Structures are given as C-alpha cells and as structure tokens.
C-alpha cells in the first residue's frame, strides 16, 4: 500500500534573495546613472515607476481573484481530479508548490490557465516541474513520450503531465 500524500517529504527550502538586496542594487544603478547623466536617471526612474505600477496592479488582480475563491483549499483542488487517473502525491505537491509561488495568497484551481490567469513565466513553470518531480519521485526524462507533452495549458494539465511521467528507480 502506498503512503498517503500528507506523509510526502517536505519541499526543500528555496533560496530567496532578500528584498533589501534588490533595493540596494536599484540604488546603486540609480547612483551610477546620476553620475553619468541626468537623462539616464530619468529613463531608469521611469522604468522603475512602470515596474512598480505593474507589480501593484498584479497584486490587486491576484487579491481580487483570491477573494472570489474564499474557502477553497487543497481539498477543493484535489476533488477536481479523477482519483483513478492521477497520483495524489502529484496533486498535493503541485498545489503546495503553487501555493508557495503565490505566497499563500491564491488558492489555485485545476482550470487556471498558466499564462492568462496566473501570469506565470514558463521558466518558473519549468522550475516548478523540476521541484515537484523531485518531491514525488518522478523522472523528467523521456518527456516526449508523455501524452501531455507540449499540451500544458492549465494547472490540471501540469498535474496530469507529472502523473504520466515514469517513476524514478527506487521511488
């Protein structure tokens, strides 16, 4: 009998760059720009301002989405999958990794589209795939033979893709 998904190993801690390092980097860039020209400073300040406005807009968008999903949890997420067709470990690991990605602010759904709804970069999705595969003992070799290869559009496809990946030897 297989172990229940709640006994799955914890995700390894991720190295996060503290916010003050980013702030210091921006400050140094601004000082260098100021030393060379005032026009460059205006351009850099404009880019920083646009980035801040976009970040605030995205934060508000996620908050509105989360408010509409009040009361949803991993249970709601897991019920949206066919238990005979999907690995419960993969379901839990994908949910937990996405929950960490969104800092616990957004309960994800299987139907959430990766680009349109979640605004995730595909490089982040690749990193998430690697982290989940390592946690659940799935190999990311031979992805071309997976029926979901090249078909990942939403979170449910991500779960099914990993479910159909072969288990690592010894897992």
C-alpha positions as CSV (number, residue, x, y, z in Angstrom):
1,X,0.0,0.0,0.0
2,X,1.4,3.4,-0.9
3,X,1.9,6.2,1.6
4,X,-0.8,8.9,2.0
5,X,0.1,12.2,0.3
6,X,0.1,14.0,3.6
7,X,3.2,12.0,4.5
8,X,5.1,13.2,1.4
9,X,8.5,14.7,2.2
10,X,8.6,18.5,2.7
11,X,9.8,20.6,-0.1
12,X,13.4,21.6,0.3
13,X,13.8,25.2,1.3
14,X,14.4,27.6,-1.6
15,X,17.0,30.3,-1.5
16,X,15.3,33.7,-1.7
17,X,17.1,36.9,-2.4
18,X,16.1,39.3,0.4
19,X,14.2,42.4,-0.8
20,X,16.8,44.8,0.7
21,X,19.4,43.3,-1.7
22,X,17.2,44.2,-4.7
23,X,16.7,47.7,-3.2
24,X,20.4,48.2,-2.9
25,X,21.0,47.1,-6.4
26,X,18.5,49.6,-7.7
27,X,20.0,52.3,-5.6
28,X,23.5,51.6,-6.9
29,X,22.2,51.6,-10.5
30,X,20.5,55.0,-9.9
31,X,23.6,56.4,-8.4
32,X,25.7,55.3,-11.4
33,X,23.2,56.7,-13.8
34,X,23.2,60.0,-11.9
35,X,26.9,60.1,-12.1
36,X,26.9,59.8,-15.9
37,X,23.8,61.8,-16.9
38,X,20.5,63.1,-15.8
39,X,18.7,61.8,-18.8
40,X,19.7,58.2,-18.0
41,X,18.4,58.8,-14.4
42,X,15.0,59.9,-15.8
43,X,14.8,56.9,-18.1
44,X,15.7,54.4,-15.3
45,X,13.4,56.1,-12.9
46,X,10.6,55.8,-15.5
47,X,11.2,52.1,-15.9
48,X,11.2,51.6,-12.1
49,X,8.0,53.5,-11.8
50,X,6.3,51.4,-14.5
51,X,7.6,48.2,-12.9
52,X,6.1,49.3,-9.5
53,X,2.7,50.2,-11.1
54,X,2.6,46.8,-12.9
55,X,3.5,45.0,-9.7
56,X,0.8,46.8,-7.7
57,X,-1.8,46.1,-10.5
58,X,-0.8,42.4,-10.5
59,X,-1.0,42.2,-6.7
60,X,-4.5,43.7,-6.7
61,X,-5.6,41.3,-9.5
62,X,-4.5,38.3,-7.5
63,X,-6.2,39.6,-4.4
64,X,-9.5,40.1,-6.3
65,X,-9.1,36.5,-7.7
66,X,-8.4,35.1,-4.2
67,X,-11.4,36.9,-2.7
68,X,-13.7,35.2,-5.2
69,X,-12.2,31.8,-4.1
70,X,-12.6,32.3,-0.4
71,X,-13.0,29.0,1.4
72,X,-11.3,26.9,-1.3
73,X,-8.4,24.7,-0.3
74,X,-6.3,21.7,-1.4
75,X,-9.4,19.6,-0.8
76,X,-11.3,21.6,-3.5
77,X,-8.3,21.3,-5.8
78,X,-7.9,17.6,-5.3
79,X,-11.7,16.9,-5.9
80,X,-11.4,18.3,-9.4
81,X,-9.2,15.3,-10.5
82,X,-10.2,11.7,-11.2
83,X,-8.7,9.7,-8.4
84,X,-8.1,6.6,-10.6
85,X,-6.2,8.6,-13.2
86,X,-4.0,10.9,-11.1
87,X,-1.4,10.4,-8.4
88,X,-2.4,12.1,-5.1
89,X,1.2,12.9,-4.3
90,X,1.5,14.9,-7.6
91,X,-1.8,16.7,-6.8
92,X,-0.6,17.7,-3.3
93,X,2.9,18.7,-4.5
94,X,1.7,20.8,-7.4
95,X,-0.8,22.6,-5.1
96,X,1.8,23.2,-2.4
97,X,4.4,24.5,-4.8
98,X,1.9,26.8,-6.5
99,X,0.8,27.9,-3.0
100,X,4.4,28.8,-2.2
101,X,4.8,30.5,-5.5
102,X,1.9,32.8,-4.8
103,X,2.9,33.2,-1.1
104,X,-0.3,31.5,0.1
105,X,-2.4,34.3,-1.3
106,X,-4.2,32.4,-4.1
107,X,-6.0,29.1,-3.9
108,X,-5.3,27.6,-7.3
109,X,-7.8,25.6,-9.4
110,X,-7.2,22.9,-11.9
111,X,-8.7,25.0,-14.6
112,X,-6.4,28.0,-14.0
113,X,-4.6,28.8,-17.2
114,X,-0.8,29.2,-16.7
115,X,-0.3,32.3,-18.8
116,X,-3.7,34.0,-18.9
117,X,-5.0,33.5,-15.4
118,X,-1.8,33.0,-13.3
119,X,0.5,35.2,-15.4
120,X,3.4,32.7,-14.8
121,X,6.5,32.7,-16.8
122,X,7.3,29.3,-18.5
123,X,10.7,29.3,-16.9
124,X,9.0,29.4,-13.5
125,X,6.8,26.5,-14.6
126,X,9.9,24.5,-15.6
127,X,11.4,25.2,-12.2
128,X,8.1,24.1,-10.6
129,X,8.0,20.9,-12.6
130,X,11.6,20.1,-11.5
131,X,10.7,20.7,-7.8
132,X,7.5,18.7,-7.9
133,X,9.2,15.8,-9.8
134,X,11.9,15.6,-7.3
135,X,9.4,15.6,-4.4
136,X,7.2,12.9,-5.8
137,X,10.0,10.7,-7.3
138,X,9.2,11.3,-11.0
139,X,11.7,11.4,-13.7
140,X,11.7,14.2,-16.2
141,X,13.5,12.1,-18.8
142,X,11.5,10.9,-21.8
143,X,9.1,13.8,-21.7
144,X,8.5,13.5,-25.4
145,X,6.6,10.2,-24.9
146,X,4.3,11.7,-22.4
147,X,0.8,12.2,-23.9
148,X,0.6,15.7,-22.3
149,X,4.0,16.8,-23.7
150,X,3.5,20.2,-25.3
151,X,-0.1,20.3,-24.2
152,X,0.2,22.0,-20.8
153,X,-2.1,25.0,-20.8
154,X,-3.5,24.9,-17.3
155,X,-2.7,23.6,-13.8
156,X,-4.7,20.4,-14.3
157,X,-2.5,19.6,-17.4
158,X,0.5,20.2,-15.2
159,X,-0.7,17.6,-12.7
160,X,-1.6,15.1,-15.5
161,X,1.8,15.6,-17.2
162,X,3.7,14.7,-14.0
163,X,1.3,11.8,-13.2
164,X,2.2,10.3,-16.6
165,X,6.0,10.7,-16.2
166,X,7.8,7.5,-15.2
167,X,8.8,7.0,-11.6
168,X,12.4,7.2,-10.7
169,X,14.1,4.0,-10.0
170,X,14.0,3.3,-6.3
171,X,10.9,5.5,-5.8
